[in-house]
Amino acid sequence: MTWRDVDPTTHPFDPDQARVVVRDVVFSPDPESGRPRGLWSANSVARGLAEHYGSWAFGWYHAVDETPDSGAIIRDLPASGLGSGDLEQQTQRYTSALLQWRAWLEELAAVFAQFAPEPDRGGDETRRMRERAVAPLVTLVVERTGAGETWRGACAQTLTWYLESTGMSPMEAEELADEVVDSEFDSWIAPDAEVIGRAGQAIGGHGA
């Protein structure tokens, strides 16, 4: 998914109605199996939520891993995984996942807005803003994921989305973010200021 797909500023959402929507989806029949989505698979629930809210609501499905050191964005959900026969418990679980995912997107959008380059300032200003944004964004991901096993994937996605928000094409943004993350960051290790600085310079120097 691109940032355009998930940008919360262009995808309205009422958190007060989330539980009602999730419950309807969890109890609704899966198109393939005919069983309630909540008893069939998390993927089926995610697809149902995306049908209601738009593609952004599918994103939590790939952001969940309950292992404490997984490095995932969502690591804290109510008990009761797939296999529980209690659809109300499933509703609670998936509502939590959706709300956590939406909160993450809104947090990213706030940082993106803070480091949004002025459209009439030219390429040099855009590159400076991109370089400055790297440290707070990487720090945010580290705090959220605990810099666990797979945190680099979340970091690359976050940087990709930020670069897209500044006008870079999705393909170029993904290639640049992946290259920087692969070359500078390691699993299980929270990068220090020097490493983050090098990452910022690499991103800020791109296209100069």
C-alpha angles and dihedrals in degrees: 000000000000126000088256088061095053106026104132092206089069099035112067117216133179109205091192089065096043097097092051092050094045092049091053090051095045092051095042119099119262107242094230104038102026089223122120109282091234090060096041108053145319087240090059091051091048091051090050092052091048089053089056103037105021132260095304089073091064092061097085089065091072093038098061126098118142095201105112094227097038096111092229125143093236114045102147121070134150115269121269118078131190110317098046112126093211108097091188089060089049089052091054091048098049094041088057092049092050094047092048091050093048091048089052092052091049091050090052092047090055092053092044090054091050091056099036111134118232108256094227098046098086136231098304092057091047092053092048092052091048091052092049092049096058098075098052092042095049090045090051092052092047091052092048098044101032087232089274131161099300101025092116091068091056090046094051091049092050093050091045092054092047092051090049089052089057093055103269115137115256093244095048092044093051093047093049095045093047092048094050095044093047093049100042110027134062134199116259092017126100106215119240126229093270094054093045089049091055090049090051092050091050092052094041092049094052111118094006 
